[in-house]
Amino acid sequence: MAIGSKKVIYAALVGNALISITKFIAASITGSSAMLSEGIHSLVDTGNQVLLLNGLKRAQKPPDKDFPFGHGKEIYFWSFIVAILIFALGAGISIYEGILHIQHPEPVTTAYINYIVIALALIFEGFAWYFAFKEFKKTKGKWSYLTAVQRAKDPSVFVVLFEDSAALIGLLVAFLGIFLGQVTGIVYFDGAASIVIGLILAGTAIWLAYETKGLLIGESANDSIVQGIRDIASGLDNVDHVNEVLTLHMGPEFILVNISLDFMDEANADEVERTIAKLDLEIKKKFNRVKRVFVEAEARKTPEIK
């Protein structure tokens, strides 16, 4: 598992733990609903980082009798759980608190404490966001940011990046809610800000769940890897045609490959064996994430005549 992924998660874990404490203290002193929602948000994020670290650790367990292809998909499972927690706890409680404060509004007292906490939180969250963004930028290559998220096979980095992005936006919303309530005297702004923060978290959770769902079910390797495998196979002696190249990510660093080949009619059993051995070696040499290669010898598939 990439060391950078763990560094990003540890940075976010420390930052969110410190921020959540300060936000809860500020919320208890000032009575701000938006600040309470932000405290819940940071607390949920802290728990999420613990779950991601657990997922990374469990994903490194070696293959065994029950899981012959290893435990790499653990990180996909725990990333999906993180998305559910953001939605259920972060978004749900924030929206509930916002509605409660709109129904029973109370003015925010000593608002300057909230401003201090928000400023400190922006610094901490900004640092964690930059760290996650820097690591994500390394892995995205020539893809656009959106494409990189859609094609990424290690969700740990972009999950933290999404969380930190939502946190920064949430802090700005909390600031606006408290500020507008203080300037206008309209006490409903604070509760409204809490609801908006909840909606931001809900949107983030839904997007994360969507992106990790495919990985959890079983996504293929990226097109460049599939095409590279096809090119290697088609360039070997004794291979007449490459029928099919199927790939499956068993984890961020584990790709399973199944290839259907039509060997030349004149190739004997020994030649076929040597070709398969060479194919296995060349694929694993070029793509180090490919751990297992299965080859099927099948006649070339021709379209049926209707």
GILIN-V94272 format. One record per backbone hydrogen bond with DSSP energy under -0.5 kcal/mol. NH is the residue of the N-H (numbers start at 1). CO is the residue of the C=O. E is the energy in kcal/mol with one decimal. If there is no record, write none. Layout:
((NH | CO | E) (NH | CO | E))
This chain:
((6 | 2 | -1.0) (7 | 3 | -2.0) (8 | 4 | -2.2) (9 | 5 | -2.0) (10 | 6 | -2.9) (11 | 7 | -2.4) (12 | 8 | -2.1) (13 | 9 | -2.6) (14 | 10 | -2.4) (15 | 11 | -2.1) (16 | 12 | -2.8) (17 | 13 | -2.1) (18 | 14 | -2.0) (19 | 15 | -2.4) (20 | 16 | -2.7) (21 | 17 | -1.4) (22 | 18 | -1.8) (23 | 19 | -2.5) (24 | 20 | -2.3) (25 | 21 | -2.0) (26 | 22 | -2.3) (27 | 23 | -2.7) (28 | 24 | -2.2) (29 | 25 | -1.6) (30 | 26 | -2.8) (31 | 27 | -2.4) (36 | 32 | -1.6) (37 | 33 | -2.4) (38 | 34 | -2.1) (39 | 35 | -2.1) (40 | 36 | -2.4) (41 | 37 | -2.6) (42 | 38 | -2.5) (43 | 39 | -2.2) (44 | 40 | -2.8) (45 | 41 | -2.3) (46 | 42 | -2.1) (47 | 43 | -2.2) (48 | 44 | -2.3) (49 | 45 | -2.1) (50 | 46 | -1.6) (51 | 47 | -2.0) (52 | 48 | -2.5) (53 | 49 | -2.3) (54 | 50 | -2.1) (55 | 51 | -2.4) (56 | 52 | -2.6) (57 | 53 | -2.2) (58 | 54 | -2.6) (59 | 55 | -2.1) (60 | 56 | -0.7) (60 | 57 | -0.9) (61 | 58 | -1.4) (64 | 67 | -1.5) (70 | 67 | -2.0) (71 | 61 | -0.9) (74 | 71 | -2.2) (75 | 72 | -1.1) (77 | 73 | -2.2) (78 | 74 | -2.6) (79 | 75 | -1.6) (80 | 76 | -1.8) (81 | 77 | -2.0) (82 | 78 | -2.0) (83 | 79 | -1.7) (84 | 80 | -1.9) (85 | 81 | -2.5) (86 | 82 | -2.4) (87 | 83 | -1.9) (88 | 84 | -3.3) (89 | 85 | -2.4) (90 | 85 | -1.4) (91 | 86 | -2.7) (92 | 87 | -1.4) (93 | 89 | -2.1) (94 | 90 | -1.6) (95 | 91 | -2.5) (96 | 92 | -2.1) (97 | 93 | -2.8) (98 | 94 | -2.2) (99 | 95 | -2.5) (100 | 96 | -2.4) (101 | 97 | -2.2) (102 | 98 | -1.8) (103 | 99 | -2.3) (104 | 100 | -2.1) (105 | 102 | -0.6) (109 | 30 | -2.0) (113 | 110 | -1.6) (114 | 110 | -0.6) (114 | 111 | -0.6) (115 | 111 | -1.8) (116 | 112 | -2.1) (117 | 113 | -2.4) (118 | 114 | -2.9) (119 | 115 | -2.3) (120 | 116 | -2.4) (121 | 117 | -3.0) (122 | 118 | -2.5) (123 | 119 | -1.6) (124 | 120 | -2.5) (125 | 121 | -3.4) (126 | 122 | -2.2) (127 | 123 | -2.1) (128 | 124 | -2.3) (129 | 125 | -3.0) (130 | 126 | -2.5) (131 | 127 | -2.2) (132 | 128 | -2.3) (133 | 129 | -3.0) (134 | 130 | -2.6) (135 | 131 | -1.8) (136 | 132 | -2.5) (137 | 133 | -2.6) (138 | 134 | -1.2) (139 | 135 | -1.3) (140 | 136 | -1.4) (141 | 137 | -0.7) (143 | 140 | -1.6) (148 | 144 | -2.7) (149 | 145 | -1.7) (150 | 146 | -2.0) (151 | 147 | -2.2) (152 | 148 | -1.2) (155 | 153 | -0.6) (157 | 154 | -0.7) (158 | 154 | -0.6) (159 | 155 | -2.4) (160 | 156 | -1.5) (161 | 157 | -2.2) (162 | 158 | -2.4) (163 | 159 | -2.4) (164 | 160 | -2.8) (165 | 161 | -2.2) (166 | 162 | -2.5) (167 | 163 | -2.2) (168 | 164 | -2.3) (169 | 165 | -2.1) (170 | 166 | -2.6) (171 | 167 | -2.2) (172 | 168 | -1.7) (173 | 169 | -2.2) (174 | 170 | -2.6) (175 | 171 | -2.4) (176 | 172 | -2.3) (177 | 173 | -2.6) (178 | 174 | -2.4) (179 | 175 | -2.9) (180 | 176 | -3.0) (181 | 177 | -1.8) (182 | 178 | -1.9) (183 | 179 | -2.6) (184 | 180 | -2.7) (185 | 181 | -1.4) (187 | 185 | -0.8) (189 | 186 | -1.2) (190 | 187 | -0.6) (191 | 187 | -0.7) (192 | 188 | -2.4) (193 | 189 | -2.4) (194 | 190 | -1.6) (195 | 191 | -1.8) (196 | 192 | -2.4) (197 | 193 | -2.4) (198 | 194 | -1.9) (199 | 195 | -2.2) (200 | 196 | -2.3) (201 | 197 | -2.2) (202 | 198 | -2.3) (203 | 199 | -2.5) (204 | 200 | -2.3) (205 | 201 | -2.7) (206 | 202 | -2.4) (207 | 203 | -2.1) (208 | 204 | -2.5) (209 | 205 | -2.6) (210 | 206 | -2.1) (211 | 207 | -2.4) (212 | 208 | -2.3) (213 | 209 | -1.5) (214 | 210 | -0.9) (215 | 211 | -0.6) (216 | 212 | -2.2) (217 | 213 | -2.5) (218 | 214 | -2.7) (225 | 222 | -0.9) (226 | 222 | -2.0) (227 | 223 | -2.9) (228 | 224 | -1.9) (229 | 225 | -2.4) (230 | 226 | -2.1) (231 | 227 | -2.4) (232 | 228 | -2.0) (233 | 229 | -2.3) (234 | 230 | -2.6) (235 | 231 | -1.3) (236 | 233 | -1.3) (239 | 236 | -1.2) (240 | 238 | -0.7) (240 | 262 | -2.3) (241 | 262 | -1.7) (243 | 241 | -0.8) (243 | 260 | -2.0) (244 | 260 | -1.4) (246 | 258 | -3.2) (248 | 256 | -2.0) (249 | 219 | -2.6) (250 | 248 | -0.8) (250 | 254 | -2.5) (251 | 254 | -0.9) (254 | 251 | -1.5) (255 | 289 | -2.8) (256 | 248 | -3.0) (257 | 292 | -2.5) (258 | 246 | -3.1) (259 | 294 | -3.1) (260 | 244 | -2.6) (261 | 259 | -0.6) (261 | 296 | -3.2) (262 | 241 | -3.0) (263 | 261 | -0.7) (264 | 238 | -2.4) (267 | 264 | -1.5) (272 | 268 | -2.2) (273 | 269 | -2.3) (274 | 270 | -2.3) (275 | 271 | -2.2) (276 | 272 | -2.3) (277 | 273 | -2.3) (278 | 274 | -2.3) (279 | 275 | -2.5) (280 | 276 | -2.5) (281 | 277 | -2.1) (282 | 278 | -2.7) (283 | 279 | -2.4) (284 | 280 | -2.0) (285 | 281 | -1.9) (286 | 282 | -2.1) (287 | 283 | -2.8) (288 | 286 | -0.6) (290 | 287 | -1.9) (291 | 255 | -1.8) (291 | 289 | -0.7) (292 | 255 | -1.2) (294 | 257 | -2.9) (296 | 259 | -3.5) (298 | 261 | -2.8) (298 | 296 | -0.8) (302 | 300 | -0.5) (306 | 304 | -0.6))
